[in-house]
Amino acid sequence: MFLPQLPPGGAPRNSVPFAFVAEADTFRSNVTPPPRERPSAGQLAARTLVGLTVVAGLVGALLLATPALSPAQAPGQAHQSEASQNR
């Protein structure tokens, strides 16, 4: 199976007339896109609720994970309950 080889220096270059390149920079379309439709009140409410749910989930996960991320007691210290201290 024959695979084409690229010339040294990268991809092959096709010559493009300079006038074409110059016209491409100044080309403007005469077709304007239609105006964007404004979202309805229901769509805005749904987007707001989804955003609040995502933010609340992230804050809740952070609050639940904070105790697990805090450093544990030093291994040399023994944990004693309050009941054993008053004996």
C-alpha positions, 0 to 999 in steps of 0.5 A: 500500500502506497502512502504519500510522503510529505515534503520536508518542511511540512504540508504541501503548499498550494499557490493562492493568487494574492488578489484572492487572499486580499479579497477574503479579508474584506469580504462581508456577508449581506445576509444578516442572521435573525434576531435572537429570541428572548427566553420566556419567564419559565425558561429563566426560572428553570435556568435559575433553579438549575444554577442554584441547585448546582451551587447548593450541591457544591457548597453542601459537598464542601461542608460535608467534606471539610471534617474529613479533610481536617488533620487528625489528632497527633498519633502520640496523644491518647484520646481520653473521654471526659468521664475518665478525667473526673475520676 
